[in-house]
Amino acid sequence: MNSATHTAFHTSIDAGVAELVIDRPPVNALNSQEWLDLAHTLEALGQDPQVRVIVIRAEGRGFCAGVDIKELDAHPELIVKVNAGNYATFKAVHRNPVPVIVAVHGFVLGGGIGITGAADIVVASECATFALPEVDRGAMGGGAHLQRLFPVQKVRYLFFTGDKIGAVEARQYGFIERVVPREQLRETALQIAHKIASKSPAMIRIAKEALNGIEDGNLEDKYRWEQGFTLQAYTSEDSAETRRAFVEKRDATF
């Protein structure tokens, strides 16, 4: 088994399955550099001839809370770097040469939605909840990836309200392959991964490229369009107020 440790995540490779585990307490919210590091690692795993499937999961209270809002509150100029890291990470999942399975638990927020929406297969624990509270954080983005999980009107409801939806209810929309107890999450994801890894790696890589090619629209172009509105949002006073309110743990006022 090969393994490596980074500041916010660690990786291992065993029997053709690469496991990437996000582990950045307290809520697995990554800063601008960590998003870029995550993207580069996913790209490298996809190019590694040992790797036939990638499983992304997390330790701690939830899968991923997205970007580090405290970093952006202190350094709003880093929004361009954060955007670049998010874009590169989601692309590295979606366009990875090998299938990517995500195993989510607890909160799946912001960038967590981006990773999940970009993935090939989703396994969720019964405790998993999905939300995209970008409006409440003074940002945009993620709608393109949310729309790979939910139909259009549900996406708009979730985006406008910031409400969360649990895995058991969300499964009716068809994007979750299996909902399992938390203690079975990793094992379930690895079982699926090893089943895929047992097949011809050449055929699976061709299949991944072919399936990406027949999707409606271009996911990366859609997300890039959204990111332009993130930059627009960050120029408004309301955006700064949402970040300050989040850091100060109070309600925003407009």
N, C-alpha and C positions, 0 to 999 in steps of 0.2 A: 504493500500500500504506500502510495506517495501522498505527502501532505504538506501544506504550507499555511502559515498564519499571517494575517494582515491586521491592521489596527481595528477594523470593524467587522471582519469576517475571517473564516478559515476554510480551507479546502482539503479534500482528500480524494484519491482515486483508487477504486478497488473493483476488479473484475469488470472493467469497462464502464463503470458508473462513477462519474465525478459528483461529489457532494459538496455544495457550497453552503455554508452555514453562517447567516448573519448573526452577529453577537456584539451589539454595541449598546450596553445598558445606558439609560433605563428603558428606552422605548424603541431602540433600533432605528433612530432617526439619523441619517448619514449627513455629514457635512459635504461641502463642495468637492474637496479632494477625494474623499472616500467614495463618492459616486463615480468619479473618474477611475479610481482604482478598481472598483467593482466591474466597470465596463471592460477595462483592460484584461482583468482576470478571466471574465467570461469569454472574451475573444480568444484568449490563449488556450483555454480549455477546449474550445471548439476546434482549434487547429491541432490539438494534441492527438496523435494517432492512437493513443491508448484509450481515449474517451469516445464512448459510443452514445452515451446519454448523460445529461446533467440534471441533478436534482437540487433545487434551491429550497432551503427551509431556514428556520431561525430558532434561536434560544430566547428565553425570557418571557415577558408578559404578552407579547404579540409578534406578528410577523415583521411588520415594518410600518413606522409612523411617518415615512416620507423624508422630507428634508429637515435639516436642523434650523428651525425658525429662529432660535437664539443667535445663531451665527449670522443670519440675514438681518436680524434686527440691529446687531452691532455693526455689520458691514453690508449694507444694502447693495453696494457696488458688486458684490459677489454673485448677484442674481444671474449674470451672464455665464459665469463659471458653473453655477448650479444647473442652469438650463442645459449647458453642454454636457454635464455629467449625466443628467437624467436622460437626455436624448441618446447618448452613447450607450447607456446601460440598457434601456428598453430595446434599442436596435440590436444590441449584442445578444439579447434573449430571442427576440423575434426572428432575426436573420442568422442566428447561430446555425452552423452547418449540421448540428445534431439536435435531436429533440430535447426540449427543456420542460421538466416537470416541476411545478411549484407545489409545496406542501405548506399550507397556511394555517395559522391558529391565532386566536385572539384578534387584535385589531389589524386590519389591512387598510391602510390609509395612504392617500397621496401617491408617493412614489411606490408604495406597496401595491397599489392598484395598477400602476404602470407596469411593474414586473409581472403581476398576475395576468393582466390583459394581454401582454406580449407573449406569454408562455403557450406551449402546445397542449399541455394537460394540467388540470388543476385538481388537487386533492385537498380537502378541507376538514379540519376538526369541527366537532359539533359546536365549539365555542367561538369559531371564527365569525367576525363581522366585517362587512365591507362598507367603506364610506369614502367620499371625495369632498372634504370640507374646504376646498380651495377658496370659495367665496369668503368664508370666515377667516381665511389667512391672507386675504388681500392679493391672491394670485389667480392664475388660470392654469389650464393644462390638465391632461389626464382623461378628458372626455372621449378622445379617440380610443383609448385603451378600455375605458369603462364600457364603450359601445361594442366591444368584442365580448363583453360579459352579459350585458342587459340590452333589451330593445330600446328604441329611441326615446319613447315617452318616459320610461322608467329611468333612463340616464338623466333626462332633464329634471325629473323630480328629485333624484338623488343629488344632482349638481346644485340646483337652486336652493334646496333645503339644507343640505349637508347631513341629512339623516343617514343612519346606518341600517343595514339589512343583514340579518343573521344567515348563516350557511344553510340551515334547514329550510328557511323560506326561499333563499336565493337559488337553491337547487332546481326549483321548478323552471328556471330560465334556461337550463340545459348546459351551462358551462362547467359545472362541477362534476367531475367524474365519480367521486365517492365522498361521502360524509361519514367520518369515523370518530370514535372517541379519541381524545388527545393522545392517550398513551399508545394508540395504534397508528398514529399519523405517519411517523417516519417509516415504520415497517411497511405500511401500505404503499407509500410512494416508492420505496426501494423495490418492492415486489413488481410493480409496474415497470420500473426502470430496468430491472434484470430481465424481464420478459422481452423488452425491446432490444436490450443489449445482446441477447442470444441470437438475434437475427443478423443477416448479412449487413455489416456496417456500410458497405458501398450502396446497397439498395435503400437503406434507411436515410442516408444522406441525400440520395437522389429524390426520395419521397418527400423529404423536408423541403427541398428547393421547389419541387413541383407543387406541393400544397400551398406554399407561400405565393407562388405565381398565379394561382387561380383564385386568390382572395379578391373580394370586391374592394377596389380602391387601393391606395398605398398608405399603410399605417404610419410610416415615418413622415410622409408629406403632410398628413392630417395633423399629426402631433406638432410638427414644425409650425404649421399655421397657428395652432393654439398658442405656442410659445411666444409668438409675436404679441399676442394679447396679454401675456404675462408681463412682458416688458412695459406695455401700455399701462397695465394696472399698477405696476410699481411706481409709476410717476405720479399717482394720485395721493392726496392726503389721506383718503379712506384706507388705502393699502397700508400706509405707515401706522395708522391707528389700530388696525387689526393685529399687526405684529406686536405693537407695544402692549396692547391689551392681553395678548396671549402670554407674553413674557411676564407681565404683572399679574396674571391670573385674575382678570376682571372682565366684565362685559365691555365690548366696544361701544362707543357712542358716536352717532353720525348726525 
